[in-house]
Amino acid sequence: MFTCDVASVYITPLPSLLPPDATMKTPLLTVTDTSRKSLLGIPEWLTQINEDISRALERGVNIRQLVAARACAIDELLISLFLWFKLDETDLALFATGGYGRGELSLYSDIDILLLMPKEITAEVSTKIDQLVAMLWDVGLEPGLSVRSIADCLEVVSDQTIATALLEARLLIGNDDLKSIPRRVVSEQWSQREFFEAKTGEAKSRYLRHNGTEYNLEPDIKAAPGGLRDIHIIGWVTKSHFRISKLYDLVQQNFLTEKEFDELKFSESYLWQIRHHLHELTGRNENKLLFDYQRDIAQRMGYETQPDDEPNAAVERFMRDYYRCAMQISTLSEMLTNHYYETIIEPELPNEERPRKRPLNAHFNQIGDQIAISHHRVFAQHPEAILEMFLLMGQHGIKTVRTRTLRALKIAARGIDQNYRDNPEHQQLFLANLKEQNYLFRRLRTMNRYGVLGNYIPAFGQVTGLMQYDLFHRYTVDAHTLFLIRILHRFTDPAYSQDFPLVSAIFQRIERKEILVLAAMFHDIAKGRGGDHSELGQIESIEFCLKHGMSLADANLVGWLTRYHLLMSMTAQKKDISDPEVVTIFANLTGNVTHLNHLYVLTVADMNATNPELWNSWRATLMKQLYSQTRRILRADIDAPNNRKDMIEATYKQALTMLDDADNQHMNRDEVLRLWDDLGDEYFLREIAEDIFWHTEAILNHPPIGRASDADSMPLVVLREHRELALDAVQVFVYTQDQANLFAVTMAVFDQMNLDVLDARIITATRDFALDSYVLLDRSGTLLADEDNQQKLKQRLIDAFKNPTVPKLAHKRIPRQLRHFEVPTTIGFEFNEASNQHIMSLQTLDQPGLLSRVGQVFLEQEIEIHAARITTLGERAEDMFYISDQDDNPLSADKLGSLKDALIDSLDIKHRATHNISL
């Protein structure tokens, strides 16, 4: 049973709340604070309790003792108030429920209590209860209070949340005859199977609310997978059957092993420490480990930055330990709840519902839809069976493993050493597992959770739980790697063929899919060591492949993919792939179509597995465009354009073919050709044929455009859905007379309407007309569906074009998450001889109004923008601009320096803070 022996060791005694004529076994101190006599000194005492607990934790007192100590202190307070208001003279019983019932209270945990009566509560008793509740609120406790009769309990216990609270009810004081009522009510109304299914179903719903993973960037340490709730559920589903009051009792019942209990105890203590610091930092019952708190808590828990560390190393080490802890908790929770079902519920099922057993071989049986060892010595006598089991699961379509087998597997995995890894039979079994695609993600996930993967590939064990402190990398390295493999499998699933048509077709034609799986497993395996993780991973992947008997050619392909796994995404997102030289350099690095096909598939899967929210129509289009252009070069297509002139002619011909093939009554061919002659070569270099056809039709069906200052002039603004895997992307095309403030005012309008720019093509035609094309993300998702909103955007742009002044920046706060990252503003320039322009690269913190600020600086510095590539990677903006002066001449060194200084002044957060510049 829960006891309060620890309380007196760590906390200040409670002032006496008893009337002079009352007696208790242990007299308490007398109240001397006359100024606050009405609250009996309780608020000050509660504050002191929290301070006592915090100081004790700093001295190294175990957090488990302190969590219990605070529960003891609240016990003492509630018992004293129960007596103060003379509720002991009634038939009431006062129970602690929920976490408080278990004797677990952090600084600001919910204090859930139940006042129980044998029958209906009288008016007199109700008045006393009201006085008690008022006092609790006045002193700042805000309890979760339920007042019920036994009949009330019977009526509401069908609610699983209430049933769970009653199951953990602990009598504090009052009618001792009611002590067993809460649990008895639950056992009478709920069968073991019903309660088990209710709680496990609740857990599944809870997992879905937290993305089904332990690896959230800002995890809820109570409710997320691997949180405290996953420990609680073990007690909930077992308490009624075993009639236990604490988790350790399950060890004595031979349901839980000593080692499993120690693992749960350690992990729970770690989460309690985090929770204590969260409560202390926020002054409330906060359970979300937000970026706002991660650095502070890492420091409070002793994670210190070492001299050679990267800036975020300490917080990354802290979060790695948290994620490892969370995975251990969720793994044990899943295993033990399944163990309860298999050992307690399953034997009581009707015969027709019990799973059937059939042998798979001498080592394994299939029981229902699970695999199981045939006897408890299988792994000890046949170590190869560890890997054989997972291969059988793939071959027979078995998703899960019986609990007894998982326990044996966890022990056996500790024996995987260098001798095991060097065994040729084991090596062939491991490769066979990767070749067997059926349920590969599930099998690798189980290998990872139970220590097989990390012991067989020690480098993989080192990145388990490893995260990067940023908004771009959504998952830890191990979780990201396994998600990547799951996405590779989706390329074979017809359900995803429409989302990834080209990638799916390519992947399905690749025969040696294990090549991509191995590249996926090694592509990030060297992260966290310092140095280039791609180069280090290449060395390790080749060594691994050769050691496992693969050919040198296959090993080198895996190594090449590992080394260059970022090449395609960086080229597509950060370089101008309308420039033939850029594509040619990429093609030369790629070497052949086989490399290109593998790299394309791996890159798309990698981008989706890094952060699915960042995969959109724009990135899909860029990747497809780069793939198609490179493939033509590598196949030595004689029609493939290999310079600027050829690319312009090829695009012109494609657009002309579309015009001739189209049944279009709104465009005259001669008018089209005259317009195209005016648009200039740069337009046909940067635009694709489909967009040219769309632009042409819109321009020719629009009234002639004069100067922006002309009263009758009306710039052309048209919108449409962005093609290719369109999610919420919108294309906006602007055709108007060129003017100095065009980019600045356009960006300001987009910012005012909460539209994020993904790509920008700013082109000036030969007769000084601007043809600006933008790909936008609509945060509200209503722009294309709401005609009023479309008209609002068009009118705002037209009005802004007519006004020579740039609209004021919308003053917006930096989003909460972004405030915790330091991304220094860096600017570089590279001269591009082909275009006779400078390419400016900009890296800075993503922030509200970023492009509006850039546009204003360009306007002030008299910079002409010819094209832009906008890339946002989590908290980082990495943008590229083709620029010149307003006469289309290259910029001087002095002008480049002036531009750089002006941009840093405008964009760098620290600089603005120092100079009190408003956001």
PESULUR-V311020 format. One record per residue. N is the residue number from 1. RES is the residue in three letters. SS is DSSP state (H for helix, E for strand, L for the rest). OMEGA is omega as a letter, one per 20 degrees, with the letter a starting at -180 (NA if undefined). BURIAL is + if it has 9 or more other ideal C-beta (glycine too) atoms within 8 Angstrom, else -. Layout:
n = <N	N>
res = <RES	RES>
ss = <SS	SS>
omega = <OMEGA	OMEGA>
burial = <BURIAL	BURIAL>
//
This chain:
n = <1	2	3	4	5	6	7	8	9	10	11	12	13	14	15	16	17	18	19	20	21	22	23	24	25	26	27	28	29	30	31	32	33	34	35	36	37	38	39	40	41	42	43	44	45	46	47	48	49	50	51	52	53	54	55	56	57	58	59	60	61	62	63	64	65	66	67	68	69	70	71	72	73	74	75	76	77	78	79	80	81	82	83	84	85	86	87	88	89	90	91	92	93	94	95	96	97	98	99	100	101	102	103	104	105	106	107	108	109	110	111	112	113	114	115	116	117	118	119	120	121	122	123	124	125	126	127	128	129	130	131	132	133	134	135	136	137	138	139	140	141	142	143	144	145	146	147	148	149	150	151	152	153	154	155	156	157	158	159	160	161	162	163	164	165	166	167	168	169	170	171	172	173	174	175	176	177	178	179	180	181	182	183	184	185	186	187	188	189	190	191	192	193	194	195	196	197	198	199	200	201	202	203	204	205	206	207	208	209	210	211	212	213	214	215	216	217	218	219	220	221	222	223	224	225	226	227	228	229	230	231	232	233	234	235	236	237	238	239	240	241	242	243	244	245	246	247	248	249	250	251	252	253	254	255	256	257	258	259	260	261	262	263	264	265	266	267	268	269	270	271	272	273	274	275	276	277	278	279	280	281	282	283	284	285	286	287	288	289	290	291	292	293	294	295	296	297	298	299	300	301	302	303	304	305	306	307	308	309	310	311	312	313	314	315	316	317	318	319	320	321	322	323	324	325	326	327	328	329	330	331	332	333	334	335	336	337	338	339	340	341	342	343	344	345	346	347	348	349	350	351	352	353	354	355	356	357	358	359	360	361	362	363	364	365	366	367	368	369	370	371	372	373	374	375	376	377	378	379	380	381	382	383	384	385	386	387	388	389	390	391	392	393	394	395	396	397	398	399	400	401	402	403	404	405	406	407	408	409	410	411	412	413	414	415	416	417	418	419	420	421	422	423	424	425	426	427	428	429	430	431	432	433	434	435	436	437	438	439	440	441	442	443	444	445	446	447	448	449	450	451	452	453	454	455	456	457	458	459	460	461	462	463	464	465	466	467	468	469	470	471	472	473	474	475	476	477	478	479	480	481	482	483	484	485	486	487	488	489	490	491	492	493	494	495	496	497	498	499	500	501	502	503	504	505	506	507	508	509	510	511	512	513	514	515	516	517	518	519	520	521	522	523	524	525	526	527	528	529	530	531	532	533	534	535	536	537	538	539	540	541	542	543	544	545	546	547	548	549	550	551	552	553	554	555	556	557	558	559	560	561	562	563	564	565	566	567	568	569	570	571	572	573	574	575	576	577	578	579	580	581	582	583	584	585	586	587	588	589	590	591	592	593	594	595	596	597	598	599	600	601	602	603	604	605	606	607	608	609	610	611	612	613	614	615	616	617	618	619	620	621	622	623	624	625	626	627	628	629	630	631	632	633	634	635	636	637	638	639	640	641	642	643	644	645	646	647	648	649	650	651	652	653	654	655	656	657	658	659	660	661	662	663	664	665	666	667	668	669	670	671	672	673	674	675	676	677	678	679	680	681	682	683	684	685	686	687	688	689	690	691	692	693	694	695	696	697	698	699	700	701	702	703	704	705	706	707	708	709	710	711	712	713	714	715	716	717	718	719	720	721	722	723	724	725	726	727	728	729	730	731	732	733	734	735	736	737	738	739	740	741	742	743	744	745	746	747	748	749	750	751	752	753	754	755	756	757	758	759	760	761	762	763	764	765	766	767	768	769	770	771	772	773	774	775	776	777	778	779	780	781	782	783	784	785	786	787	788	789	790	791	792	793	794	795	796	797	798	799	800	801	802	803	804	805	806	807	808	809	810	811	812	813	814	815	816	817	818	819	820	821	822	823	824	825	826	827	828	829	830	831	832	833	834	835	836	837	838	839	840	841	842	843	844	845	846	847	848	849	850	851	852	853	854	855	856	857	858	859	860	861	862	863	864	865	866	867	868	869	870	871	872	873	874	875	876	877	878	879	880	881	882	883	884	885	886	887	888	889	890	891	892	893	894	895	896	897	898	899	900	901	902	903	904	905	906	907	908	909	910	911	912	913	914	915	916	917	918	919>
res = <MET	PHE	THR	CYS	ASP	VAL	ALA	SER	VAL	TYR	ILE	THR	PRO	LEU	PRO	SER	LEU	LEU	PRO	PRO	ASP	ALA	THR	MET	LYS	THR	PRO	LEU	LEU	THR	VAL	THR	ASP	THR	SER	ARG	LYS	SER	LEU	LEU	GLY	ILE	PRO	GLU	TRP	LEU	THR	GLN	ILE	ASN	GLU	ASP	ILE	SER	ARG	ALA	LEU	GLU	ARG	GLY	VAL	ASN	ILE	ARG	GLN	LEU	VAL	ALA	ALA	ARG	ALA	CYS	ALA	ILE	ASP	GLU	LEU	LEU	ILE	SER	LEU	PHE	LEU	TRP	PHE	LYS	LEU	ASP	GLU	THR	ASP	LEU	ALA	LEU	PHE	ALA	THR	GLY	GLY	TYR	GLY	ARG	GLY	GLU	LEU	SER	LEU	TYR	SER	ASP	ILE	ASP	ILE	LEU	LEU	LEU	MET	PRO	LYS	GLU	ILE	THR	ALA	GLU	VAL	SER	THR	LYS	ILE	ASP	GLN	LEU	VAL	ALA	MET	LEU	TRP	ASP	VAL	GLY	LEU	GLU	PRO	GLY	LEU	SER	VAL	ARG	SER	ILE	ALA	ASP	CYS	LEU	GLU	VAL	VAL	SER	ASP	GLN	THR	ILE	ALA	THR	ALA	LEU	LEU	GLU	ALA	ARG	LEU	LEU	ILE	GLY	ASN	ASP	ASP	LEU	LYS	SER	ILE	PRO	ARG	ARG	VAL	VAL	SER	GLU	GLN	TRP	SER	GLN	ARG	GLU	PHE	PHE	GLU	ALA	LYS	THR	GLY	GLU	ALA	LYS	SER	ARG	TYR	LEU	ARG	HIS	ASN	GLY	THR	GLU	TYR	ASN	LEU	GLU	PRO	ASP	ILE	LYS	ALA	ALA	PRO	GLY	GLY	LEU	ARG	ASP	ILE	HIS	ILE	ILE	GLY	TRP	VAL	THR	LYS	SER	HIS	PHE	ARG	ILE	SER	LYS	LEU	TYR	ASP	LEU	VAL	GLN	GLN	ASN	PHE	LEU	THR	GLU	LYS	GLU	PHE	ASP	GLU	LEU	LYS	PHE	SER	GLU	SER	TYR	LEU	TRP	GLN	ILE	ARG	HIS	HIS	LEU	HIS	GLU	LEU	THR	GLY	ARG	ASN	GLU	ASN	LYS	LEU	LEU	PHE	ASP	TYR	GLN	ARG	ASP	ILE	ALA	GLN	ARG	MET	GLY	TYR	GLU	THR	GLN	PRO	ASP	ASP	GLU	PRO	ASN	ALA	ALA	VAL	GLU	ARG	PHE	MET	ARG	ASP	TYR	TYR	ARG	CYS	ALA	MET	GLN	ILE	SER	THR	LEU	SER	GLU	MET	LEU	THR	ASN	HIS	TYR	TYR	GLU	THR	ILE	ILE	GLU	PRO	GLU	LEU	PRO	ASN	GLU	GLU	ARG	PRO	ARG	LYS	ARG	PRO	LEU	ASN	ALA	HIS	PHE	ASN	GLN	ILE	GLY	ASP	GLN	ILE	ALA	ILE	SER	HIS	HIS	ARG	VAL	PHE	ALA	GLN	HIS	PRO	GLU	ALA	ILE	LEU	GLU	MET	PHE	LEU	LEU	MET	GLY	GLN	HIS	GLY	ILE	LYS	THR	VAL	ARG	THR	ARG	THR	LEU	ARG	ALA	LEU	LYS	ILE	ALA	ALA	ARG	GLY	ILE	ASP	GLN	ASN	TYR	ARG	ASP	ASN	PRO	GLU	HIS	GLN	GLN	LEU	PHE	LEU	ALA	ASN	LEU	LYS	GLU	GLN	ASN	TYR	LEU	PHE	ARG	ARG	LEU	ARG	THR	MET	ASN	ARG	TYR	GLY	VAL	LEU	GLY	ASN	TYR	ILE	PRO	ALA	PHE	GLY	GLN	VAL	THR	GLY	LEU	MET	GLN	TYR	ASP	LEU	PHE	HIS	ARG	TYR	THR	VAL	ASP	ALA	HIS	THR	LEU	PHE	LEU	ILE	ARG	ILE	LEU	HIS	ARG	PHE	THR	ASP	PRO	ALA	TYR	SER	GLN	ASP	PHE	PRO	LEU	VAL	SER	ALA	ILE	PHE	GLN	ARG	ILE	GLU	ARG	LYS	GLU	ILE	LEU	VAL	LEU	ALA	ALA	MET	PHE	HIS	ASP	ILE	ALA	LYS	GLY	ARG	GLY	GLY	ASP	HIS	SER	GLU	LEU	GLY	GLN	ILE	GLU	SER	ILE	GLU	PHE	CYS	LEU	LYS	HIS	GLY	MET	SER	LEU	ALA	ASP	ALA	ASN	LEU	VAL	GLY	TRP	LEU	THR	ARG	TYR	HIS	LEU	LEU	MET	SER	MET	THR	ALA	GLN	LYS	LYS	ASP	ILE	SER	ASP	PRO	GLU	VAL	VAL	THR	ILE	PHE	ALA	ASN	LEU	THR	GLY	ASN	VAL	THR	HIS	LEU	ASN	HIS	LEU	TYR	VAL	LEU	THR	VAL	ALA	ASP	MET	ASN	ALA	THR	ASN	PRO	GLU	LEU	TRP	ASN	SER	TRP	ARG	ALA	THR	LEU	MET	LYS	GLN	LEU	TYR	SER	GLN	THR	ARG	ARG	ILE	LEU	ARG	ALA	ASP	ILE	ASP	ALA	PRO	ASN	ASN	ARG	LYS	ASP	MET	ILE	GLU	ALA	THR	TYR	LYS	GLN	ALA	LEU	THR	MET	LEU	ASP	ASP	ALA	ASP	ASN	GLN	HIS	MET	ASN	ARG	ASP	GLU	VAL	LEU	ARG	LEU	TRP	ASP	ASP	LEU	GLY	ASP	GLU	TYR	PHE	LEU	ARG	GLU	ILE	ALA	GLU	ASP	ILE	PHE	TRP	HIS	THR	GLU	ALA	ILE	LEU	ASN	HIS	PRO	PRO	ILE	GLY	ARG	ALA	SER	ASP	ALA	ASP	SER	MET	PRO	LEU	VAL	VAL	LEU	ARG	GLU	HIS	ARG	GLU	LEU	ALA	LEU	ASP	ALA	VAL	GLN	VAL	PHE	VAL	TYR	THR	GLN	ASP	GLN	ALA	ASN	LEU	PHE	ALA	VAL	THR	MET	ALA	VAL	PHE	ASP	GLN	MET	ASN	LEU	ASP	VAL	LEU	ASP	ALA	ARG	ILE	ILE	THR	ALA	THR	ARG	ASP	PHE	ALA	LEU	ASP	SER	TYR	VAL	LEU	LEU	ASP	ARG	SER	GLY	THR	LEU	LEU	ALA	ASP	GLU	ASP	ASN	GLN	GLN	LYS	LEU	LYS	GLN	ARG	LEU	ILE	ASP	ALA	PHE	LYS	ASN	PRO	THR	VAL	PRO	LYS	LEU	ALA	HIS	LYS	ARG	ILE	PRO	ARG	GLN	LEU	ARG	HIS	PHE	GLU	VAL	PRO	THR	THR	ILE	GLY	PHE	GLU	PHE	ASN	GLU	ALA	SER	ASN	GLN	HIS	ILE	MET	SER	LEU	GLN	THR	LEU	ASP	GLN	PRO	GLY	LEU	LEU	SER	ARG	VAL	GLY	GLN	VAL	PHE	LEU	GLU	GLN	GLU	ILE	GLU	ILE	HIS	ALA	ALA	ARG	ILE	THR	THR	LEU	GLY	GLU	ARG	ALA	GLU	ASP	MET	PHE	TYR	ILE	SER	ASP	GLN	ASP	ASP	ASN	PRO	LEU	SER	ALA	ASP	LYS	LEU	GLY	SER	LEU	LYS	ASP	ALA	LEU	ILE	ASP	SER	LEU	ASP	ILE	LYS	HIS	ARG	ALA	THR	HIS	ASN	ILE	SER	LEU>
ss = <L	L	L	L	L	L	H	H	H	H	L	L	L	L	E	E	L	L	L	L	L	L	L	L	L	L	L	L	E	E	L	L	L	H	H	H	H	H	H	L	L	H	H	H	H	H	H	H	H	H	H	H	H	H	H	H	H	H	L	L	L	L	H	H	H	H	H	H	H	H	H	H	H	H	H	H	H	H	H	H	H	H	H	H	L	L	H	H	H	L	L	L	E	E	E	E	E	H	H	H	H	L	L	L	L	L	L	L	L	L	L	E	E	E	E	E	E	L	L	L	L	L	H	H	H	H	H	H	H	H	H	H	H	H	H	H	H	H	L	L	L	L	L	E	E	E	E	E	E	H	H	H	H	H	H	H	L	L	L	H	H	H	H	H	H	H	H	L	L	E	E	E	E	E	L	H	H	H	L	L	H	H	H	H	H	H	H	H	H	L	L	H	H	H	H	H	H	H	H	H	H	H	H	H	H	H	H	H	H	L	L	L	L	L	L	L	L	L	L	E	L	L	L	L	L	L	L	H	H	H	H	H	H	H	H	H	H	H	H	H	H	H	L	L	L	L	L	L	H	H	H	H	L	L	L	L	L	H	H	H	H	H	H	H	H	H	H	H	H	H	H	H	H	H	H	H	H	H	H	H	H	H	L	L	L	L	L	E	L	L	H	H	H	H	H	H	H	H	H	H	L	L	L	L	L	L	L	L	L	L	L	L	H	H	H	H	H	H	H	H	H	H	H	H	H	H	H	H	H	H	H	H	H	H	H	H	H	H	H	H	H	H	H	H	H	H	H	H	L	L	H	H	H	L	L	L	E	E	E	L	L	L	L	E	E	E	E	L	L	E	E	E	E	L	L	L	L	H	H	H	H	L	L	L	H	H	H	H	H	H	H	H	H	H	H	H	L	L	L	E	E	L	H	H	H	H	H	H	H	H	H	H	H	L	L	L	L	H	H	H	H	H	L	H	H	H	H	H	H	H	H	H	H	H	H	L	L	L	L	H	H	H	H	H	H	H	H	H	H	L	L	H	H	H	H	H	L	H	H	H	H	H	L	L	L	L	L	L	L	L	L	L	L	L	L	L	H	H	H	H	H	H	H	H	H	H	H	H	H	H	L	L	L	H	H	H	L	L	L	L	H	H	H	H	H	H	H	H	H	L	L	L	H	H	H	H	H	H	H	H	H	H	L	L	L	L	L	L	L	L	L	L	H	H	H	H	H	H	H	H	H	H	H	H	H	H	H	L	L	L	L	H	H	H	H	H	H	H	H	H	H	H	H	L	L	L	H	H	H	H	H	H	H	H	L	L	L	L	L	H	H	H	H	H	H	H	H	H	H	H	L	L	H	H	H	H	H	H	H	H	H	H	H	H	H	H	H	H	H	H	L	H	H	H	L	L	H	H	H	H	H	H	H	H	H	H	H	H	H	H	H	H	H	H	L	L	L	L	L	L	L	L	L	H	H	H	H	H	H	H	H	H	H	H	H	H	H	H	H	H	H	L	L	L	L	L	L	L	H	H	H	H	H	H	H	H	H	H	H	L	H	H	H	H	H	H	L	L	H	H	H	H	H	H	H	H	H	H	H	H	L	L	L	L	L	L	L	L	L	L	L	L	L	L	L	E	E	E	E	E	E	L	L	L	L	L	L	L	E	E	E	E	E	E	E	E	E	L	L	L	L	H	H	H	H	H	H	H	H	H	H	H	L	L	E	E	E	E	E	E	E	E	E	E	L	L	L	L	E	E	E	E	E	E	E	E	E	E	L	L	L	L	L	L	L	L	H	H	H	H	H	H	H	H	H	H	H	H	H	H	H	H	L	L	L	L	L	L	L	L	L	L	L	L	L	H	H	H	H	H	L	L	L	L	L	E	E	E	E	E	E	E	L	L	L	L	E	E	E	E	E	E	E	E	E	L	L	L	L	H	H	H	H	H	H	H	H	H	H	H	L	L	E	E	E	E	E	E	E	L	L	E	E	L	L	E	E	E	E	E	E	E	E	E	E	L	L	L	L	L	L	L	H	H	H	H	H	H	H	H	H	H	H	H	H	H	H	L	H	H	H	H	H	H	L	L	L	L	L>
omega = <r	r	a	a	a	a	a	a	a	a	r	a	r	r	a	r	a	r	a	a	a	r	r	a	r	a	r	a	a	r	r	a	a	a	a	a	a	r	r	r	a	a	r	r	r	r	r	r	a	r	r	a	r	r	r	r	r	r	r	r	a	a	a	r	a	r	r	a	r	r	r	r	r	r	a	r	a	r	a	r	r	r	a	a	r	r	r	r	r	r	a	r	a	a	r	r	r	r	r	r	r	a	a	r	r	a	a	r	r	r	a	a	r	r	a	r	r	a	a	a	a	r	a	r	r	r	r	r	r	r	r	a	r	r	a	r	a	a	r	a	r	a	r	a	r	r	a	r	r	r	r	a	r	a	a	a	r	r	a	r	r	r	r	r	r	a	a	a	a	a	r	a	r	a	a	r	a	a	a	a	a	a	a	r	a	a	r	a	a	r	a	a	a	a	r	a	r	a	r	r	r	r	r	r	r	r	a	r	a	r	r	a	r	a	r	a	r	a	r	a	r	a	a	r	a	r	a	r	r	r	a	a	r	r	a	a	a	a	a	a	a	a	a	r	r	a	a	r	r	r	r	r	a	r	a	r	r	a	r	r	r	r	r	a	r	a	r	r	r	r	r	r	r	a	r	a	r	a	a	a	a	a	r	a	a	a	r	a	a	r	a	a	a	a	a	a	r	r	a	a	r	r	a	r	r	a	a	a	r	a	a	a	a	a	r	r	r	a	r	r	r	a	r	r	a	r	r	r	a	r	r	a	r	a	a	r	r	r	r	a	a	a	a	a	a	r	a	r	r	a	a	r	a	a	r	a	r	a	r	r	a	a	a	r	r	r	a	r	a	r	a	r	a	r	a	a	a	a	r	a	a	a	r	a	r	a	r	a	a	r	r	r	r	a	a	r	a	a	a	a	r	a	a	r	r	r	r	r	a	r	a	a	r	a	r	a	a	r	r	a	a	a	a	r	r	r	r	r	r	r	r	r	a	r	r	a	a	a	a	r	a	a	r	r	r	r	a	a	a	r	a	a	a	r	r	r	a	r	r	r	a	a	r	a	a	r	r	a	r	a	a	a	a	a	r	a	a	r	r	a	a	r	r	r	r	r	r	r	a	r	r	a	r	a	a	a	r	r	a	a	a	a	a	a	r	a	a	r	r	a	a	a	r	r	r	r	r	r	r	a	a	a	r	a	a	r	r	a	a	a	a	a	r	r	r	r	r	a	a	a	r	r	a	a	a	r	a	r	r	a	r	r	r	r	r	r	r	r	r	r	r	a	a	a	r	a	a	a	r	r	a	a	a	r	a	a	r	r	a	a	r	a	a	r	r	a	r	r	a	r	a	a	r	r	a	a	r	a	r	a	a	a	r	r	a	a	r	a	r	r	a	a	a	r	a	a	a	a	r	a	r	a	r	r	a	r	a	a	a	a	r	r	a	r	r	r	a	r	a	r	a	r	a	a	a	r	r	a	a	r	r	a	r	r	r	r	r	r	a	a	a	r	a	a	a	a	r	a	a	r	r	a	r	r	a	r	a	a	r	a	a	a	a	r	a	a	r	a	a	r	r	r	r	r	a	a	a	a	a	r	r	r	r	a	r	r	a	a	a	a	a	a	r	r	r	r	r	a	r	r	r	a	r	r	a	r	r	a	a	r	r	r	a	r	a	r	r	r	a	a	a	a	a	a	r	r	r	r	r	a	r	a	r	r	a	a	r	a	r	r	a	a	r	a	a	r	r	r	r	r	a	a	a	r	a	r	a	a	a	r	a	a	a	a	a	a	r	r	r	r	r	r	a	a	r	r	a	r	a	r	a	a	a	r	r	r	r	r	r	a	a	r	r	r	a	a	a	a	a	a	r	r	a	r	r	a	r	a	r	a	r	a	a	a	a	a	r	r	r	r	a	r	a	r	r	a	r	r	a	a	r	r	r	a	r	r	r	a	a	a	r	a	r	a	a	r	r	r	a	a	r	a	a	a	a	r	r	a	a	a	r	a	r	r	a	r	r	r	r	a	r	r	r	a	r	r	r	r	r	a	a	r	r	r	a	a	a	a	a	r	a	r	a	a	r	r	a	r	NA>
burial = <-	+	-	+	-	+	+	-	-	+	+	-	-	+	+	+	+	+	-	-	-	-	-	-	-	-	-	+	-	-	+	-	+	-	-	+	-	-	+	+	+	+	+	+	+	+	-	+	+	+	-	+	+	+	-	+	+	-	-	-	+	-	+	+	+	+	+	+	+	+	+	+	+	+	+	+	+	+	+	+	+	+	+	+	+	-	+	-	-	+	-	+	+	+	+	+	+	+	+	+	+	+	+	+	+	+	+	-	+	-	+	+	+	+	+	+	+	-	-	-	-	-	-	-	+	+	-	+	+	-	+	+	+	-	+	+	+	-	+	-	+	-	+	-	+	+	-	+	+	+	-	-	+	+	-	+	+	-	-	+	-	+	+	+	+	+	+	+	+	+	+	+	+	+	+	-	-	+	-	-	+	+	+	-	+	+	-	-	+	+	-	+	-	-	+	+	-	+	+	+	-	+	+	-	-	+	+	-	-	+	-	-	+	+	+	+	-	-	+	+	+	+	+	+	+	+	+	+	+	+	+	+	+	+	+	+	+	+	+	+	-	+	-	+	-	+	+	-	+	+	+	-	+	-	+	+	-	-	-	+	+	-	+	+	+	-	+	+	+	+	+	+	+	+	+	+	+	+	+	+	+	-	-	-	-	+	+	+	+	-	+	-	+	+	+	+	+	+	+	-	+	-	+	-	-	-	-	-	-	-	-	-	+	+	+	+	+	+	+	+	+	+	+	+	+	+	+	+	+	+	+	+	+	-	+	+	+	+	+	+	+	+	+	+	+	+	-	-	-	-	-	-	-	+	-	-	-	-	+	+	-	-	+	+	+	+	+	-	-	+	+	+	+	+	-	-	-	+	+	-	-	+	+	+	+	+	+	+	+	+	+	+	+	+	-	+	-	+	-	-	+	+	+	+	+	+	+	+	+	+	+	+	+	-	-	+	-	-	-	+	+	-	+	-	-	+	+	+	+	+	+	+	+	+	-	+	-	-	+	+	+	+	+	+	+	+	+	+	-	+	+	+	+	+	+	+	+	-	+	+	+	-	+	+	+	+	+	+	+	+	-	+	+	+	+	+	+	+	+	+	+	+	+	+	+	+	+	+	+	+	+	-	-	-	-	+	+	-	-	+	-	-	+	+	-	+	+	-	-	+	-	-	+	+	+	+	+	+	+	+	+	+	+	+	+	+	+	+	-	-	-	-	+	+	+	+	+	+	+	+	+	+	-	+	+	+	-	+	-	+	-	-	-	+	+	+	+	+	+	+	+	+	+	+	+	-	+	+	+	+	+	+	+	+	+	+	+	-	+	+	-	+	+	+	-	+	+	-	-	+	-	-	-	-	+	+	+	+	+	+	+	+	+	+	+	+	+	+	+	+	+	-	-	+	+	+	+	+	+	+	+	+	+	+	+	+	+	-	+	+	+	+	+	+	-	-	-	-	-	+	+	-	-	+	-	+	+	+	+	+	+	+	-	+	+	-	+	+	+	-	-	-	-	-	-	-	+	-	-	-	+	+	-	-	+	+	-	+	+	+	-	+	+	+	+	+	+	-	+	-	+	+	+	+	+	+	+	+	+	+	-	+	-	-	+	-	-	+	-	-	-	-	+	-	+	+	+	-	+	-	-	+	-	-	+	+	-	-	+	+	+	+	+	+	+	+	+	-	+	-	+	+	+	+	+	+	+	+	+	+	+	+	+	-	+	+	+	+	+	+	+	+	+	+	+	-	-	-	+	+	+	+	+	+	+	+	+	+	-	-	-	-	+	+	-	-	-	-	+	+	-	+	+	+	-	+	+	+	-	+	+	-	-	-	-	+	+	-	+	+	-	-	-	+	-	-	+	+	-	-	+	-	+	-	+	-	+	-	+	-	-	+	-	-	+	+	+	+	+	+	+	+	+	+	+	+	+	+	+	+	+	+	+	+	+	+	+	+	+	-	+	-	+	+	+	+	+	+	+	+	+	+	-	+	+	+	+	+	+	+	+	+	+	+	+	-	-	-	-	+	+	-	-	-	+	+	-	+	+	+	-	+	+	+	+	+	+	+	+	-	+	+	-	-	-	-	+	-	+>
//
